[in-house]
Amino acid sequence: MPALLNSLPVLDKVAPPLAAEIVWRLWRTPRRSRSLTADAARVMELAGRSTMPIAGRRIATYRWGSGPRVVLLVHGWEGRASDFAPIVRELRSPERTILAVDAPGHGNSTGRRTTVIDYAEVLAEVARRHGRLEAVVSHSLGTPSAAAAASHGLRADRYVSIGGVADLDRLVPTFCEALGVRPSTAERVRARIENRVFDGNRDVWAQYSAAESPLPASAPLLVIHDRSDRMVPVVDATLLADAHGPLTRVVVTEGLGHYRILGADAVLDDVSSFLGAPSEVDGNVPAFA
């Protein structure tokens, strides 16, 4: 794979259609997640695990607790449920059920290639099984996936977006730029996505954008984003807030980047406070030590 990636800029000059086809395949193929840290492994060991069949795939699901307040955690591209281990530790309570899934082609779920449509379908099915949720907490590309699922029945009292992607229209050129291919090839890749995944729908970028098709405006939204995020620019936080309306609170952090933000103490405090503190009866909650 490294050799292929290194040769793409050259291939793009001599055989642009072939380069576009390779980039298209890379676009749909997430790399498998890195191994778990010791802390994350301890949290995941306490999860109730099951699989959920959706569209011919086996989706790995995780559950902590059995309380009536259900929180759904939605990871980003090339992430997995364990990315939220610090948040699980923070939100656990006898009053809560915390749910997470590995997206298709991610973590322990089956599949090799996937799209935001597949992920939104999984989230909508979780919602159908559990009804209205206390909250949805999403990271990165999980935010537009949650927004798409909301248009297909997912409902929650509150939403949290951490390092969330607001503008899908920018994803293809950014991806292609990182691979060293030209804007003309990015346009070829974009056309392949529209034609092969979305039946030629040229408006799909707005349809699955959390800014153009935002989360339900009647539910409060907490947007947390780091100013130094190199994966998703901080301007996306502004786009999300502007699209959602007055029930939005924006928190901009410094020096946490795209991933460390998920475990920062100040961020965990903000999320916990926004969702509302459960009762102080913590005696029946297993320790994560």
Secondary structure, DSSP 8 states (H G I E B T S, - for coil): -HHHHHHHHHHHHH-HHHHHHHHHHHHT---------HHHHHHHHTSEEEEEEETTEEEEEEEE---SEEEEEE--TT--GGGGHHHHHHH--TTEEEEEE--TTSTTS--S---HHHHHHHHHHHHHHH-SEEEEEEETTHHHHHHHHHTTT--EEEEEEES----GGGHHHHHHHHHT--HHHHHHHHHHHHHHTSTT-TTHHHHT-TTTS-S-TTS-EEEEEETT-SSS-THHHHHHHHHH-TTEEEEEESS-TTTGGGG-HHHHHHHHHHH----S--TTS----
